[in-house]
Amino acid sequence: MNEKMNIAVVYGSARQGRFCDTVVNWVLTELWAESGFRVILIDPLQLKGAPDEAAIDVAMLEEKIAEADAFIIVTPEYNHGYTAALKELIDSCYEPWHAKPVGFISYGGVSGGLRAVEQLRQVFAELHTVTIRDTVSFSNVWAQFDAAGNPFKAAEAKASLLVMLRRLKWWARALKMARAENAYGGVAA
Ligand SMILES: Cc1cc2nc3c(=O)[nH]c(=O)nc-3n(C[C@H](O)[C@H](O)[C@H](O)COP(=O)(O)O)c2cc1C
């Protein structure tokens, strides 16, 4: 299968002034340097339209999730967990997530967002996804990037990202072929 994979990058924060933009921008720079896939952005702020709008556009979200062959969740840690914005995105649809791989890039204080990632693994299991063991994690994230948004330890961060990406793409390809061959499911519960 030589067809391009669609990888969705999901913003895990909807906070005004979020650090998430810096981390996502770094990920996108690295992804664009790689070939073999197309990037889809899933941003809770954009899905809301006007800033005072309460609900996200579920139809638009569903379309993006359905189009994706794999996901990279860029998640901060809020009070030892993941964000309400992510929970809203995740719970807004069901089947479009099925039989697809999910990788994580996390950031935060001392834990580097890893507690949020471990919680997200439990949630994503319920959505019939495969979560990738290898992650990229930035602890004390505010001290990790220069003013231009480049990580100070760029080689280290890129090396972790490439390991995660290689495995994400392996699963994306394998599961895309499996979905094409056979509709996922067939079990009632
Ligand atoms: C409500 C809130 C709770 C937080 N709780 C934690 C935490 O439990 N552990 C941690 O490492 N960092 C915590 N932080 C720090 C965030 O991980 C850090 O500010 C990060 O930049 C937030 O992501 P964002 O700017 O993209 O929203 C918290 C931040 C906020 C706003």
The ligand as an SDF file (V2000), in Angstrom:
LIG
                    3D

 31 33  0  0  0  0  0  0  0  0999 V2000
   -5.4090   24.2630   35.3390 C   0  0  0  0  0  0  0  0  0  0  0  0
   -3.9680   23.8540   35.2410 C   0  0  0  0  0  0  0  0  0  0  0  0
   -3.5190   22.7820   35.9770 C   0  0  0  0  0  0  0  0  0  0  0  0
   -2.1970   22.3510   35.8580 C   0  0  0  0  0  0  0  0  0  0  0  0
   -1.8000   21.2390   36.5400 N   0  0  0  0  0  0  0  0  0  0  0  0
   -0.5760   20.7030   36.2860 C   0  0  0  0  0  0  0  0  0  0  0  0
   -0.2030   19.4440   36.8240 C   0  0  0  0  0  0  0  0  0  0  0  0
   -0.9300   18.7950   37.5390 O   0  0  0  0  0  0  0  0  0  0  0  0
    1.0080   18.9530   36.5230 N   0  0  0  0  0  0  0  0  0  0  0  0
    1.8860   19.6200   35.7060 C   0  0  0  0  0  0  0  0  0  0  0  0
    2.9780   19.1160   35.4430 O   0  0  0  0  0  0  0  0  0  0  0  0
    1.5690   20.8280   35.1910 N   0  0  0  0  0  0  0  0  0  0  0  0
    0.3670   21.3780   35.4590 C   0  0  0  0  0  0  0  0  0  0  0  0
    0.0120   22.5850   34.9010 N   0  0  0  0  0  0  0  0  0  0  0  0
    0.9920   23.2730   34.0930 C   0  0  0  0  0  0  0  0  0  0  0  0
    0.6960   23.0050   32.6260 C   0  0  0  0  0  0  0  0  0  0  0  0
    1.0630   21.6930   32.2800 O   0  0  0  0  0  0  0  0  0  0  0  0
    1.4440   24.0290   31.7690 C   0  0  0  0  0  0  0  0  0  0  0  0
    1.0170   25.3130   32.1820 O   0  0  0  0  0  0  0  0  0  0  0  0
    1.1170   23.8560   30.2930 C   0  0  0  0  0  0  0  0  0  0  0  0
    1.7570   24.8830   29.5970 O   0  0  0  0  0  0  0  0  0  0  0  0
   -0.3760   23.9500   30.0370 C   0  0  0  0  0  0  0  0  0  0  0  0
   -0.6370   23.7470   28.6800 O   0  0  0  0  0  0  0  0  0  0  0  0
   -1.3030   24.8800   27.8000 P   0  0  0  0  0  0  0  0  0  0  0  0
   -0.5280   26.1510   28.0640 O   0  0  0  0  0  0  0  0  0  0  0  0
   -1.1000   24.4380   26.3730 O   0  0  0  0  0  0  0  0  0  0  0  0
   -2.7330   24.9980   28.1870 O   0  0  0  0  0  0  0  0  0  0  0  0
   -1.2960   23.0510   35.0180 C   0  0  0  0  0  0  0  0  0  0  0  0
   -1.7580   24.1620   34.3170 C   0  0  0  0  0  0  0  0  0  0  0  0
   -3.0730   24.5570   34.4030 C   0  0  0  0  0  0  0  0  0  0  0  0
   -3.5610   25.7290   33.5720 C   0  0  0  0  0  0  0  0  0  0  0  0
  1  2  1  0
  2  3  1  0
  2 30  2  0
  3  4  2  0
  4  5  1  0
  4 28  1  0
  5  6  2  0
  6  7  1  0
  6 13  1  0
  7  8  2  0
  7  9  1  0
  9 10  1  0
 10 11  2  0
 10 12  1  0
 12 13  2  0
 13 14  1  0
 14 15  1  0
 14 28  1  0
 15 16  1  0
 16 17  1  0
 16 18  1  0
 18 19  1  0
 18 20  1  0
 20 21  1  0
 20 22  1  0
 22 23  1  0
 23 24  1  0
 24 25  2  0
 24 26  1  0
 24 27  1  0
 28 29  2  0
 29 30  1  0
 30 31  1  0
M  END
$$$$
